[in-house]
């Protein structure tokens, strides 16, 4: 509860002067003027008793008091208008501040969404880069495998061609040997010499049936097969890993 004020000393109100400029008016001044007016009225009444000529001065003094009262009322109205204006300005300021706070909240939310979107974009970019690196590595492996496959295919074709050529050579040799099978001459076995291309006497006495080996080559597999009778006791043939056919006597 506020303390009741019993004096206007030190109290002020706001108003405007004749030039429409804001001024501070002491309520003590108004009180003093009012009290002076009252005193002047009292003095005037007393003077009326002393002289009729003072009537004009008293009326003028009353007019002055009335004017001062109107001035005080004008000052009060002006101060009230100024206070109302200040209240209106403060209300507008608060509304503007609330609007600014709302805009700032929206900006913060938008920044959060932007940051989240940026994080998602970076993660997606990292995933894309990782996938691209995996693709590149897979492509390198594929190329390396393809090169290995091509080399193996070339090697296989080369080996296959070499095997076929060796088989063909072996077949030609076997055919040549087949055309020059061991013969019985004068009771002895005669054999064809591949190097000298001449017949020579083996010194073996010929007896029994004439037995010899036959050969067959599979063109698809280049496998050489030798066929002999059960009682065959002639030369043996061997084929080494290089496809060279040898005769063991």
Secondary structure, 3 states (H helix, E strand, C coil): CCCCCCCCCCCEEEEECCCCCEEEEEHHHHHHHHHHHHHHHHHHHHHHHHCHHHHHHHHHHHHHHHHHHHHHHHHHHHHHHHHHHHHHHHHHHHHHHHHHHHHHHHHHHHHHHHHHHHHHHHHHHHHHHHHHHHHHHHHHHHHHHHHHHHHHHHHHHHHHHHHHHHHHHHHHHHHHHHHCCCEEECCEEEEEECCCCEEEEEEEECCCCCCCCEEEEECCCCEEEEECCCCCCCCEEEECCCCCEEEEC
